[in-house]
């Protein structure tokens, strides 16, 4: 098998395009984008665990799901530590709409972090 150039993850790239450029907004948006990427990974590992052919694979995917959920919580906890909770909630809601638009525009692609 020949390795080819990795063009990156379109989902993650498009989320990153919506990160504001100036601080402190850039930090908040970066944390929220990280949280969204981890949340989608949780979703995928949950599906993989549900449809795993062996118990060993199910256990593996569930452990990876727990790890990704911890990453999601870390991003959101850090955001709440450095920014007013209402600002975090508002930006999560805004990125929820941005993400929905991105997902609607995409075709199915096999990815993990995005």
Residue pairs with C-beta under 8 A, 6 or more apart in sequence:
9 111
9 113
9 114
10 106
10 109
10 114
11 37
11 40
11 102
11 103
11 106
11 109
11 111
11 114
12 33
12 37
12 113
12 114
14 102
15 33
15 36
15 37
15 95
15 98
15 99
15 102
15 114
16 33
18 29
18 33
18 95
18 98
19 26
19 29
19 30
19 33
20 26
20 29
24 82
24 83
27 82
28 79
28 82
28 83
28 87
28 88
28 91
29 91
29 95
31 75
31 76
31 78
31 79
32 75
32 76
32 79
32 88
32 91
32 92
32 95
33 95
34 71
34 75
35 72
35 75
35 76
35 79
35 92
36 95
36 99
37 113
37 114
38 68
38 69
38 71
38 72
38 75
38 113
39 72
40 113
40 114
41 68
41 71
41 112
41 113
42 65
42 68
42 69
42 72
44 112
45 61
45 62
45 64
45 65
45 68
46 61
46 65
48 57
48 61
49 57
49 58
49 61
49 62
49 65
52 58
52 60
52 61
76 88
76 92
79 88
80 88
